[in-house]
Amino acid sequence: MSSDTTSNVHKDLSYVSSPNLLQKLDIYLPPHSIPATTETVYYPPVVVFIHGGAWRTGDKNQFIKLGQGLSHLGNCAVAIVNYRLTTKDTPEIKNPLHVQDVASAISWISLNAKKYGYRDDRIYLVGNSVGAFISGQLILDPEYLNSHDPNLLAKVRGVIGIEGIYDLVNLLKSYPKYIEFVKPAFGADEIILKSVSPQYININSKIPPYLIIHSLEDELVGIDQSNNYFEHIKDSGAEIVEIETSLKGKHEEIVQTDELIQRIVEFIVIQESKEAGWSQFVESAMKAINFPIF
Ligand SMILES: N[C@@H](CC(=O)c1ccccc1NC=O)C(=O)O
């Protein structure tokens, strides 16, 4: 990977008008800046990264390496998002505020595309752990994004879930002790836990290309979460859905690996080359990851 760390980073951008400390995001731009006069069709896509941490921990600053690595290798923009958390000091922050914050962030990211030089209509969501839960909520329950703009959901061109939680009922059956973070964020009513879990959300709208990544070495979240969700997405009519279980690492390790960055870029490049036609972005990103045609 490039050792050039002079990424063009914009930190702590507020994505709502009266922001809480956590309603902020960082944007990493690719090393080669794009002239402002360039037609927006040649701008790169933007990856939105949603961290995990059981709805009570986690921060965008843990993913500086990912932001730099992904923007360099993929030659794309990367937005790493914070959202309000359920903590001892903030017990009033509960579902759906986490996912609503991320929806606000995505709306802001799309609206500010021109200013930073990425496409407003080619958005990829990457969610880690409960960030994968949040990205599932956003995709399967169109209300979150529709409340900002009815055209926003269609601008999401792909989704990647990494070491995801998708089913709170099954999670608590496997790990009863996780009630310690599920209850503060969602309550303990099984009917509610089911209704909010992506595993049980049924929709008719089109599901974007979906990649589900789960390491066999994950010691905190079992692979049945990803296997069952994969089946659910397929049954819901998704045309492109893949599951990847060959990446190695424990729950919190995999997201810090170069192999993960490589796999994310591979997925995005494939979608971009199909849907956007040939572009500078696709060509340079393909070269960077030694895509087979070169
Ligand atoms: N570090 C977290 C634990 C955590 O993130 C976690 C623990 C078990 C299963 C999933 C987890 N994170 C998912 O976002 C905490 O102690 O709050």
The ligand as an SDF file (V2000), in Angstrom:
LIG
                    3D

 17 17  0  0  0  0  0  0  0  0999 V2000
  -16.2060   -2.6330   22.6870 N   0  0  0  0  0  0  0  0  0  0  0  0
  -17.6370   -2.7920   22.8660 C   0  0  0  0  0  0  0  0  0  0  0  0
  -18.0490   -4.2020   22.6230 C   0  0  0  0  0  0  0  0  0  0  0  0
  -18.4960   -4.3870   21.2390 C   0  0  0  0  0  0  0  0  0  0  0  0
  -18.3190   -3.5350   20.4330 O   0  0  0  0  0  0  0  0  0  0  0  0
  -19.1950   -5.6230   20.8770 C   0  0  0  0  0  0  0  0  0  0  0  0
  -19.2560   -6.6730   21.7840 C   0  0  0  0  0  0  0  0  0  0  0  0
  -19.9250   -7.8240   21.4120 C   0  0  0  0  0  0  0  0  0  0  0  0
  -20.5050   -7.9470   20.1840 C   0  0  0  0  0  0  0  0  0  0  0  0
  -20.4250   -6.9150   19.2810 C   0  0  0  0  0  0  0  0  0  0  0  0
  -19.7720   -5.7420   19.6340 C   0  0  0  0  0  0  0  0  0  0  0  0
  -19.7020   -4.6490   18.7990 N   0  0  0  0  0  0  0  0  0  0  0  0
  -20.4950   -4.4170   17.7410 C   0  0  0  0  0  0  0  0  0  0  0  0
  -20.6350   -3.3140   17.2720 O   0  0  0  0  0  0  0  0  0  0  0  0
  -18.0910   -2.3890   24.2350 C   0  0  0  0  0  0  0  0  0  0  0  0
  -17.4900   -2.8170   25.1900 O   0  0  0  0  0  0  0  0  0  0  0  0
  -19.0600   -1.6640   24.3290 O   0  0  0  0  0  0  0  0  0  0  0  0
  1  2  1  0
  2  3  1  0
  2 15  1  0
  3  4  1  0
  4  5  2  0
  4  6  1  0
  6  7  1  0
  6 11  2  0
  7  8  2  0
  8  9  1  0
  9 10  2  0
 10 11  1  0
 11 12  1  0
 12 13  1  0
 13 14  2  0
 15 16  2  0
 15 17  1  0
M  END
$$$$
